[in-house]
Amino acid sequence: MTLESKLVQLDISDLAFDGKSVGHLDGKVVFCDRGLPGETVLAEITRSKPRYNQATVREIIRKTDARIPPVCSHFGHCGGCLWQDLSYQEQLRYKRKQVVDCLERLGGLSSVQVADAVGAPEQFHYRNKMEFSFHVTPEGGFSLGLHRRGRFDDVFDLERCYLQSELSNEIVAWMRDFVTKERIPVYDVRHHTGFIRFLVIREGKHTGQVMVNIVTNYGDIPGQDKLVTGLTGTFPAVTTIVHNQNGQKSNVATGEIETVLYGPGYIEEEICTWRFRIRTNSFFQTNSIQTGNLYRTALDMLGAKSGDRLLDLYCGTGTISILASLRVSEVVGVELVGESVAVARENAELNDTENILFFQADVQDFLKSPTAAEKRFEIVVVDPPRAGLHPRVLRRILRLVPEKLLYISCNPATFARDAREVTAAGYALSKVIPVDMFPHTKHIELVAMFHRM
């Protein structure tokens, strides 16, 4: 077929960092919404740019042997599992390749040792947290589920998600029936009217504790007592129920006003035999089983000495700080979110650790403070957001001249950018280990160690 008709035959050669498949046409890259490397597809060019095209795959003409049947009935239109039709070993291979490509193309680092990706022991039912959205349908009803791929304003009714537990699926179905029976108005994201917005379920995979967090517009939940009685009676594993009120237009599953309707308002989870408390809005790695492997890998790479002082930036609820505390003389953790810092202090007390000091502060501001200037940190650990390290933050870290910089990243692209600056400042990047925290998705975590030369 010709380009004029917009239908073209493409050979898929690679997977891009954002999960799209890659073909080539007339010397230009074509990013496709489906297709796997080694396949030939019939695709419709939907957008043409000077350096690349975008396309929608209409037919797979020749399939690769790496293609497998997806287990989920929502696969293809759900925005979650982009690679559920690709064998897991191939997923790991391409995730490692993405790390290598980012280091070479964005970081200019071609000689870094990148290990094979550490695969997840469980490829399904691994998530300890899922957010489900309520959505007003054009027919005047509502849906409760997950977003369609590429659509912030369209939510499909979830039958079953294979990333969290079967219990979670049952709670979603129960909540859908409850909202229907109680005639609770569902929030309309376009017109900013209605009441109930999100259902968030958190589970302790090692403790069995379950939190149900209901995010609404301002006001009490209609039938609140029936909600609590029904949920706890039907699901004895539910140990706490929390109501978060959020009247802002931003469509995020957090609250400005929080009320605990049942239980302690938190759950606990175990990582590497240590116990950690998790509240509604505090960050915690979403794959509990693989998190243990991630942090064991990080601490083994660290090679800390008993006399070292460790600075843990973006420390969240203190997981890495606490795990490292037995290996060093002192830990200082820094986190901006006040609730996370409060939970980090609770977790330190829960685990009887006494050599940790947590600060609630913007990392950039803390690095300018007398505390950062006066202490001598042999080790700095960073686990930044997907955007990576702000240039000023990175410069101030390097001014501390630590012997070691341990970098945990959820974004190989921004890591590669930062790695270029760190190595230019006189540090050697000895090894990078990708760790797959999110099977069947495009995401890959990594751990990297820099040594001062």
C-alpha positions as a printed Julia matrix, in Angstrom:
453×3 Matrix{Float64}:
   0.0     0.0    0.0
   1.14    3.59  -0.53
   1.67    6.38   1.97
  -0.96    8.42   0.12
  -3.64    5.97   1.25
  -2.16    6.17   4.77
  -1.98    2.37   4.99
   1.54    0.94   4.97
   3.22   -2.38   5.61
   5.89   -2.15   8.29
   8.45   -4.5    9.82
   8.59   -3.92  13.58
  12.2    -3.83  14.73
  12.18   -2.55  18.32
  10.18   -1.33  21.31
  10.42    2.32  22.28
  10.91    3.69  25.78
   7.23    4.68  26.03
   6.04    1.18  25.16
   5.27    1.82  21.49
   6.64   -0.44  18.77
   9.1     0.88  16.2
   9.17    0.51  12.42
  10.77    2.49   9.59
   9.35    4.05   6.45
  11.27    6.06   3.84
  14.09    6.75   6.27
  11.79    7.9    9.09
  10.95    6.15  12.34
   7.32    5.1   12.73
   5.96    4.69  16.26
   3.03    2.24  16.39
   0.47    1.54  19.08
   0.79   -2.25  18.69
   3.08   -4.84  17.2
   6.15   -6.65  18.52
   9.72   -6.86  17.22
  10.0    -9.41  14.43
   6.42   -8.86  13.25
   5.09   -7.43  10.0
   2.04   -5.21  10.41
  -0.41   -3.22   8.33
  -0.58    0.24   9.88
  -2.38    3.5    9.28
  -0.25    6.63   9.48
  -2.15    8.96  11.8
   0.39   11.73  12.26
   3.39   12.86  10.25
   6.24   14.85  11.8
   9.5    15.99  10.2
  11.53   13.29  11.99
   8.98   10.55  12.68
   5.48    9.25  12.0
   2.83    7.89  14.34
   0.65    4.97  13.29
  -2.17    2.71  14.41
  -1.76   -1.0   13.64
  -4.8    -2.34  11.77
  -3.6    -5.89  11.17
  -0.7    -8.12  12.22
   0.37   -9.9    9.03
   3.18  -12.02  10.46
   3.52  -12.8   14.18
   6.66  -13.36  16.22
   7.21  -16.53  18.24
   7.59  -14.28  21.3
   3.92  -13.3   21.1
   1.74  -14.98  23.76
  -2.01  -14.8   24.46
  -2.8   -12.04  27.0
  -4.7   -13.3   30.04
  -6.72  -10.12  30.63
  -9.97   -9.42  28.79
  -9.24   -5.68  29.02
  -5.88   -5.96  27.25
  -5.67   -3.65  24.26
  -7.84   -0.85  25.56
  -6.59   -0.6   29.16
  -3.75    1.86  29.71
  -1.89   -0.48  32.08
  -0.35   -3.66  30.65
   1.08   -2.68  27.26
   3.26   -5.79  26.95
   1.07   -8.6   28.28
   1.22  -10.24  24.84
   5.04  -10.45  24.93
   6.81  -13.34  26.66
   8.26  -12.33  30.01
  11.86  -13.16  29.1
  11.56  -10.87  26.08
  10.06   -8.14  28.26
  13.15   -8.31  30.47
  15.47   -8.26  27.47
  13.89   -5.15  26.01
  13.77   -3.39  29.36
  17.51   -3.93  29.77
  18.01   -2.73  26.2
  16.15    0.48  27.02
  18.54    1.15  29.9
  21.56    0.56  27.62
  20.09    2.75  24.86
  19.41    5.61  27.28
  22.92    5.46  28.72
  24.49    5.48  25.26
  22.23    7.98  23.48
  21.32   10.38  26.28
  24.25    9.93  28.64
  27.04    9.35  26.15
  28.13    6.38  28.27
  28.9     3.35  26.1
  31.13    1.26  28.36
  28.91    0.91  31.44
  28.32   -2.62  32.66
  24.53   -3.18  32.59
  23.44   -6.45  34.19
  20.54   -8.58  33.02
  17.26   -7.26  34.37
  16.21   -8.85  37.66
  12.87  -10.49  36.92
   9.92  -10.33  39.3
   9.09  -13.58  41.13
   5.38  -12.89  40.53
   4.29  -11.56  37.16
   0.63  -11.17  38.17
  -1.19  -10.01  41.33
   1.97   -8.19  42.43
   0.7    -4.65  43.07
   0.01   -3.6   46.66
  -1.83   -0.47  45.52
  -4.37    0.28  42.8
  -6.39    3.41  42.08
  -9.79    2.93  40.44
 -11.68    5.89  38.98
 -15.39    6.67  38.94
 -16.66    8.15  35.67
 -19.97    9.5   34.38
 -20.97    7.77  31.14
 -22.66    9.57  28.21
 -25.82    7.55  28.87
 -26.14    9.03  32.34
 -24.84    6.04  34.26
 -21.35    5.51  35.65
 -18.34    3.25  35.36
 -15.77    2.21  37.95
 -12.45    0.95  36.73
  -9.32    2.05  34.91
  -8.58    4.54  32.17
  -8.66    3.58  28.53
  -5.27    3.79  26.87
  -4.36    7.41  26.21
  -7.63    8.82  27.61
  -7.82   10.8   30.84
 -11.57   11.32  30.4
 -12.72    7.76  29.67
 -12.93    4.95  32.22
 -14.1     1.42  31.44
 -15.95   -0.83  33.88
 -13.39   -3.21  35.34
 -14.24   -6.9   35.37
 -10.91   -8.18  36.61
  -7.41   -6.75  36.89
  -4.55   -9.24  37.07
  -2.07   -6.83  38.64
  -3.65   -6.72  42.08
  -5.32   -9.51  44.07
  -8.63  -11.19  43.39
  -9.84   -9.66  46.66
  -9.27   -6.23  45.13
 -11.45   -7.14  42.14
 -14.21   -8.28  44.5
 -14.03   -5.0   46.45
 -14.34   -3.03  43.21
 -17.47   -4.99  42.25
 -18.95   -4.55  45.74
 -18.28   -0.81  45.67
 -19.92   -0.47  42.25
 -23.07   -2.15  43.59
 -23.06   -0.01  46.74
 -22.83    3.27  44.82
 -25.65    2.1   42.54
 -27.94    1.05  45.39
 -27.29    4.17  47.45
 -27.61    6.39  44.35
 -24.42    8.26  45.19
 -23.66   10.93  42.55
 -20.47   10.17  40.62
 -17.99   12.98  39.96
 -17.98   14.37  36.41
 -14.41   15.32  35.51
 -15.54   17.56  32.64
 -18.12   19.63  34.52
 -16.64   19.2   38.04
 -19.96   18.13  39.54
 -20.93   15.05  41.53
 -19.45   13.42  44.59
 -17.55   10.12  44.56
 -14.23   10.2   42.67
 -11.81    7.35  43.4
 -11.52    3.99  45.12
  -7.97    3.23  46.27
  -7.05   -0.21  47.63
  -3.77   -0.9   49.4
  -2.71   -4.38  50.53
   0.06   -5.72  52.71
   1.22   -8.67  50.64
   3.17  -10.11  53.59
   0.76   -9.09  56.37
  -2.63   -9.61  54.72
  -3.85   -6.2   55.88
  -6.1    -4.26  53.47
  -6.95   -0.54  53.33
  -9.93    0.85  51.44
  -9.58    4.57  50.74
 -12.56    6.39  49.23
 -11.85    9.8   47.66
 -14.81   12.13  47.18
 -15.8    15.74  46.71
 -16.47   17.66  49.94
 -19.04   16.16  52.31
 -19.93   12.97  54.16
 -20.44    9.72  52.27
 -24.16    8.87  51.91
 -24.89    5.63  53.76
 -21.52    5.82  55.49
 -22.43    3.43  58.32
 -23.8     0.89  55.83
 -20.61    1.25  53.81
 -18.39    0.39  56.78
 -20.6    -2.44  58.0
 -20.96   -3.9   54.52
 -17.29   -3.75  53.59
 -15.96   -5.2   56.83
 -18.7    -7.83  56.99
 -18.14   -8.99  53.42
 -14.34   -8.69  53.48
 -12.82   -9.53  56.9
  -9.34   -8.8   55.46
 -10.21   -5.1   55.34
  -8.48   -3.7   58.44
  -9.06    0.01  57.84
 -11.35    2.29  55.83
 -10.46    5.92  55.15
 -12.42    8.79  53.59
 -10.46   11.52  51.79
 -12.21   14.68  50.61
 -10.82   16.53  47.59
 -12.76   19.4   46.03
 -10.0    20.5   43.67
 -10.34   20.23  39.89
  -7.08   18.32  39.64
  -8.02   14.7   39.04
  -5.75   13.02  41.6
  -6.62   10.41  44.2
  -5.45   12.36  47.24
  -7.4    14.33  49.82
  -7.32   17.64  51.65
  -9.47   16.36  54.52
  -9.03   12.82  55.83
 -11.33   10.89  58.16
 -10.68    7.38  59.39
 -13.98    5.49  59.25
 -12.7     2.16  60.53
  -9.5     0.72  61.96
  -6.19    2.52  62.6
  -6.01    4.5   59.34
  -2.96    2.62  58.06
  -1.76   -0.84  57.11
   1.63   -2.44  57.67
   3.89   -4.32  55.28
   7.1    -6.34  55.69
  10.18   -5.78  53.53
  13.33   -7.82  54.2
  11.86   -8.86  57.61
  11.47   -5.17  58.63
   7.98   -3.8   59.24
   6.69   -0.59  57.65
   3.56    1.46  58.18
   1.69    2.77  55.12
  -0.89    5.55  55.22
  -3.2     6.78  52.46
  -1.06    9.44  50.81
   2.44    8.27  51.66
   4.67    6.79  48.95
   5.56    3.12  49.16
   6.94    0.89  46.41
   3.94   -0.85  44.83
   5.52   -4.29  44.35
   6.23   -5.55  47.87
   7.91   -8.82  46.88
  10.24   -7.28  44.29
  10.95   -4.3   46.54
  12.87   -6.63  48.82
  15.03   -7.68  45.86
  15.48   -4.05  44.79
  16.7    -2.9   48.2
  18.87   -5.98  48.8
  20.53   -5.3   45.44
  21.03   -1.64  46.36
  22.5    -2.36  49.79
  24.82   -5.05  48.42
  26.11   -2.57  45.83
  26.55    0.02  48.56
  29.26   -1.89  50.4
  28.83    0.39  53.4
  31.27    0.45  56.32
  30.13    0.65  59.94
  31.61    4.13  60.39
  29.95    5.67  57.32
  27.38    8.45  57.5
  24.58    8.11  54.95
  22.36   10.84  53.48
  19.09    9.48  52.06
  17.43   12.06  49.79
  13.78   11.68  48.75
  13.52    9.15  51.57
   9.72    8.78  51.49
   8.53    6.72  54.44
  12.09    5.81  55.4
  12.38    2.34  53.92
  15.95    2.6   52.6
  17.08    4.62  55.62
  15.88    1.95  58.01
  17.25   -0.97  55.98
  20.66    0.74  55.79
  20.75    1.78  59.44
  22.37   -1.44  60.68
  25.23   -1.06  58.18
  26.31    2.54  58.96
  26.87    4.76  61.98
  24.29    7.44  61.14
  21.5     8.07  58.62
  19.89   11.39  57.71
  16.72   11.18  55.65
  15.17   14.11  53.77
  11.63   14.21  52.36
   9.33   17.07  51.36
   5.94   15.43  52.07
   5.04   15.94  55.71
   2.88   12.81  56.01
   5.7    10.66  54.64
   8.17   12.12  57.15
   5.75   11.46  60.0
   5.35    7.85  58.85
   9.13    7.51  58.44
   9.57    8.48  62.09
   6.85    5.99  63.07
   8.64    3.31  61.07
  11.97    4.07  62.72
  10.34    3.67  66.12
   8.48    0.56  64.98
  11.8    -1.06  64.04
  13.75    0.17  67.1
  16.26    2.16  65.06
  17.95    5.01  66.91
  20.64    6.26  64.51
  18.29    7.94  62.0
  17.25   11.59  61.83
  14.48   12.59  59.4
  14.0    16.12  58.08
  10.92   17.48  56.36
  12.41   19.78  53.74
  12.78   20.42  50.06
  15.93   18.54  49.07
  17.4    21.6   47.38
  16.85   23.74  50.47
  18.25   21.08  52.8
  21.44   20.81  50.77
  21.99   24.54  51.36
  21.39   24.23  55.11
  24.05   24.2   57.87
  23.15   20.59  58.67
  24.2    19.44  55.2
  27.31   21.63  55.23
  28.55   20.61  58.67
  28.19   16.84  58.33
  30.53   14.69  56.29
  28.53   12.11  54.37
  30.54    9.26  52.91
  27.43    7.95  51.12
  24.54    9.74  49.44
  21.48    7.76  48.32
  18.94    9.29  45.92
  15.6     7.87  44.8
  14.12   10.86  42.95
  10.8    11.21  41.08
  10.61   10.36  37.37
  11.93   13.82  36.47
  15.28   12.89  38.04
  17.5    15.31  39.93
  17.09   19.05  39.49
  20.4    20.47  38.16
  20.9    22.58  41.3
  20.23   19.54  43.52
  22.77   17.5   41.59
  25.39   20.27  41.82
  24.9    20.55  45.57
  25.17   16.79  46.03
  28.47   16.83  44.16
  29.72   19.68  46.37
  29.37   17.32  49.35
  32.02   15.16  47.63
  30.67   11.82  48.91
  32.77    8.71  48.37
  29.74    6.91  46.93
  26.5     7.96  45.28
  23.81    5.28  45.07
  21.13    6.2   42.55
  17.78    4.38  42.39
  15.75    5.45  39.37
  12.33    4.73  37.88
  13.24    6.54  34.64
  16.31    5.42  32.64
  16.17    8.57  30.49
  16.53   11.08  33.32
  19.0     8.76  35.06
  21.19    8.74  31.95
  21.1    12.55  31.83
  22.16   12.76  35.49
  24.77   10.01  35.08
  26.48   12.07  32.38
  26.9    14.97  34.86
  28.04   12.76  37.74
  30.72   11.0   35.69
  31.89   14.35  34.3
  32.43   15.46  37.91
  34.97   12.7   38.53
  32.86    9.68  39.49
  33.04    6.24  37.95
  29.8     4.41  37.18
  30.75    0.87  38.03
  27.53   -1.02  37.37
  23.84   -0.61  36.61
  21.3    -3.28  37.55
  17.79   -3.04  36.07
  15.09   -4.41  38.38
  11.65   -5.15  36.95
   9.1    -3.84  39.44
   6.22   -3.72  36.95
   5.84   -6.82  34.72
   3.79   -6.37  31.53
   4.24   -2.58  31.62
   6.83   -0.36  29.92
   8.42    0.66  33.24
  11.8    -0.44  34.56
  13.56    0.49  37.79
  17.34    0.51  38.1
  20.05    0.69  40.74
  23.42    2.29  39.99
  26.54    2.95  42.02
  28.97    5.85  41.45
  32.42    5.84  43.1
  34.59    8.93  43.46
  37.81    8.45  41.54
